[in-house]
Amino acid sequence: MTEAVLETNSRKIIHVDMDCFYAAVEMLDRPELRKVPLAVGGGGNRGVVCTCNYRARKFGVHSAMPNFMAVRLCPELVFVRPRFNRYQELSAGIREIFRSYTPLVEPLSLDEAYLDVSELGRPATEIASEIRKRIRDEFRLPSSAGVAPNKLVAKIASDWRKPNGQFVVRPNKVDAFMSDLPVRKLWGVGRRAEEKLHKMNCRTCKDLREFSLPQLEEAFGRFGSELFLQCRGIDERVVQPSRIRKSLSNESTYSHEVATEEELLEKIGDLHEELYADLLSRPELRDRIAGPFVKVKFTDFTQTTISRSGLGWDLPVFMELAKEAFSRKGLGARLLGVGVRFMQSEDASEQLKFPFLQDSSNFLAKSSDISF
């Protein structure tokens, strides 16, 4: 265990995130859009916002928001249709900058990536600043970066000084940084999970640490073990330059059984909302969707999964699959999941997984202030 801990704390991970990437590209190509609240999306009132600039965000507009709601918040909002070919072109150029420093580059989507610069013999903070300057000079686009000893903390840190900023969390500062962090910042904590945590008087990671591993697993199932590690800033995942993604999914375990079809459809809607937002930000994945699937685990711990080919990924499709799966037994459900399967394609994004638990006190005690 000591070897694993020391190895983790010797890592230098950079998370680079392009600021409002699609909107920034549109403002780059059309300077007249720089002074207006801008949303990239379309499709009329039934469409959704892919992303928006900071002028629009001041009104409360955000990605995955329905267009009609965005216009209600900001009547002067200007919509432009997304141009994914253009975004892919610029993203490819930016990734070349990343790979000029290290082959250990893991893209999450067109506008963000992890880099492992542990073996470069230079401070990671210096490398991150240099990369951001090159992006600004070569592409005239803003970016933000987080620097930390693991992927979890680096990704959170990249959001700390947005827009066009950089934040560093050194190994011996991880514990303090995570302690006051709102639970909403943790991976996998959406609106529902946040509400549940608040009912448990958990608003920060410090509050969450008061619960034991068995208590969190009882309340959240397998996700409880991930919460146990995340609130302590522990993440053993390595940067993976290339992997074949077979599916993308979102699931939730419920403390009380889902007993009626009405409850079922409400929870499927919540799960689909997160999946939909994820797919909106990943056009390189959407083009390779083979079909949707729904998973139901019943109160007797048996499980069923229904998948279909070529049905798309709109909410009504998932609702019909969920009703079919739910009707297979006369029991309530304790776990629901929705997702899409892909035709073989390359994508380096990865769901946050913690393959094993470790003594967090030992982990934190071994942290050292290496040259960041």
C-alpha positions, -999 to 999 in steps of 0.1 A, spaced: 0 0 0 29 24 8 43 20 -27 9 28 -42 6 59 -20 40 72 -28 35 66 -65 2 85 -64 17 115 -46 46 117 -71 22 123 -99 18 157 -115 -15 160 -133 -28 189 -153 -64 193 -163 -69 218 -191 -104 231 -198 -112 254 -226 -134 283 -214 -169 282 -230 -152 265 -259 -180 265 -285 -191 300 -276 -155 312 -276 -149 298 -311 -180 316 -324 -169 349 -309 -134 343 -324 -148 338 -359 -175 365 -355 -163 394 -334 -197 410 -334 -209 383 -311 -184 392 -283 -206 420 -268 -239 401 -267 -251 373 -244 -245 342 -267 -257 306 -266 -246 278 -289 -276 256 -295 -307 258 -316 -337 237 -326 -363 263 -315 -380 261 -281 -375 223 -280 -338 226 -283 -312 230 -255 -282 251 -249 -249 234 -257 -229 261 -240 -230 299 -236 -206 328 -230 -201 345 -196 -224 374 -205 -252 349 -208 -242 331 -176 -247 362 -156 -284 358 -163 -284 322 -151 -282 306 -185 -262 273 -185 -255 242 -207 -282 216 -210 -309 243 -203 -339 242 -226 -339 271 -250 -373 284 -239 -360 287 -203 -328 304 -214 -347 330 -234 -370 336 -204 -340 344 -182 -322 364 -209 -346 378 -236 -317 393 -255 -299 360 -258 -285 353 -293 -285 317 -305 -261 303 -331 -262 268 -344 -232 246 -334 -205 240 -360 -189 208 -347 -165 204 -377 -149 238 -367 -147 228 -330 -131 195 -339 -106 212 -361 -95 235 -333 -96 208 -307 -72 187 -328 -47 216 -329 -49 221 -292 -43 184 -285 -12 186 -307 1 212 -282 -6 188 -253 12 160 -271 42 181 -277 48 179 -240 38 144 -231 22 113 -247 2 109 -216 -28 129 -227 -64 118 -220 -90 138 -238 -124 139 -220 -142 158 -247 -134 183 -274 -127 210 -248 -109 193 -219 -81 168 -212 -58 154 -185 -20 155 -189 4 135 -168 37 155 -167 53 136 -138 83 126 -158 92 158 -175 115 171 -148 99 205 -147 73 221 -124 38 213 -135 26 248 -128 52 261 -153 41 236 -179 4 245 -174 11 282 -178 32 276 -209 5 254 -225 -22 280 -218 0 307 -233 5 287 -265 -32 281 -268 -38 318 -265 -10 327 -289 -17 301 -316 -55 299 -314 -65 331 -297 -87 311 -273 -88 313 -235 -83 282 -213 -81 274 -176 -60 248 -158 -59 228 -126 -27 213 -113 -28 186 -86 -14 151 -77 -45 133 -91 -72 136 -117 -101 143 -92 -85 173 -76 -70 186 -109 -104 187 -125 -120 205 -96 -90 230 -94 -93 239 -131 -127 255 -123 -113 275 -94 -99 305 -114 -122 305 -144 -122 322 -169 -87 322 -182 -70 312 -149 -50 286 -132 -51 270 -97 -26 247 -81 -33 222 -53 0 208 -40 1 173 -24 3 186 11 -27 209 6 -51 184 -8 -67 177 26 -74 213 34 -86 221 -2 -111 193 -2 -123 199 34 -143 230 27 -154 220 -8 -192 218 -13 -204 183 -19 -219 194 -52 -184 197 -66 -178 159 -62 -181 137 -93 -215 120 -96 -233 144 -71 -262 158 -90 -293 176 -78 -309 145 -62 -277 133 -45 -270 168 -32 -305 171 -17 -300 137 0 -266 148 14 -281 180 27 -307 161 45 -279 142 61 -264 176 72 -236 171 46 -228 204 28 -191 201 26 -165 173 23 -156 179 59 -192 171 69 -191 140 47 -160 127 64 -180 123 96 -198 93 80 -181 59 80 -177 38 49 -205 13 59 -228 43 66 -222 58 31 -226 24 14 -259 19 32 -272 53 21 -258 53 -15 -248 18 -24 -216 14 -44 -215 52 -49 -210 55 -12 -175 41 -14 -166 66 -41 -180 94 -19 -158 81 10 -127 85 -11 -136 116 -30 -142 138 1 -107 129 12 -92 138 -22 -82 102 -30 -81 91 -66 -58 63 -79 -68 66 -116 -40 70 -141 -41 91 -172 -51 69 -201 -40 82 -235 -62 59 -255 -91 35 -248 -121 22 -266 -153 33 -250 -181 8 -253 -208 28 -235 -218 59 -215 -243 55 -187 -257 71 -156 -272 52 -127 -285 57 -92 -293 35 -61 -323 45 -40 -327 41 -3 -365 36 -8 -378 13 -35 -393 28 -66 -427 12 -64 -449 29 -91 -446 36 -128 -450 73 -120 -420 73 -97 -401 52 -123 -406 78 -151 -397 107 -128 -364 91 -118 -356 81 -154 -361 117 -164 -336 128 -138 -310 102 -150 -316 111 -186 -311 148 -179 -275 141 -168 -269 117 -197 -283 141 -222 -260 169 -209 -230 146 -211 -237 136 -247 -244 172 -257 -208 181 -248 -194 151 -267 -202 153 -304 -175 128 -311 -195 102 -292 -229 111 -304 -220 103 -339 -212 67 -328 -243 58 -308 -255 23 -316 -285 24 -293 -299 31 -258 -303 8 -228 -320 8 -194 -310 -12 -164 -333 -20 -134 -322 -38 -102 -352 -51 -82 -357 -53 -45 -348 -90 -46 -314 -80 -61 -321 -95 -95 -313 -73 -124 -326 -68 -160 -312 -48 -188 -331 -38 -221 -312 -25 -250 -323 -15 -286 -304 -6 -317 -309 26 -336 -336 42 -314 -317 74 -306 -313 89 -271 -344 111 -266 -363 108 -233 -394 90 -246 -372 61 -259 -357 56 -224 -392 58 -208 -406 31 -230 -376 8 -223 -378 15 -186 -415 6 -185 -408 -26 -203 -380 -35 -179 -400 -25 -148 -429 -47 -159 -408 -79 -160 -414 -84 -123 -440 -74 -98 -414 -58 -76 -401 -23 -69 -367 -12 -80 -337 -1 -59 -314 8 -88 -320 24 -122 -296 32 -150 -298 47 -184 -271 47 -211 -261 44 -247 -238 18 -264 -213 29 -290 -201 14 -322 -163 8 -319 -147 42 -316 -118 58 -298 -126 80 -269 -105 86 -238 -132 97 -214 -136 76 -183 -161 74 -155 -146 80 -121 -138 46 -106 -120 37 -75 -108 1 -77 -98 -3 -41 -100 14 -7 -70 25 13 -63 40 47 -69 76 40 -49 88 71 -19 69 57 -25 84 23 -26 120 36 3 115 59 25 105 30 18 136 10 48 157 3 53 192 -12 71 180 -44 81 204 -71 48 215 -85 
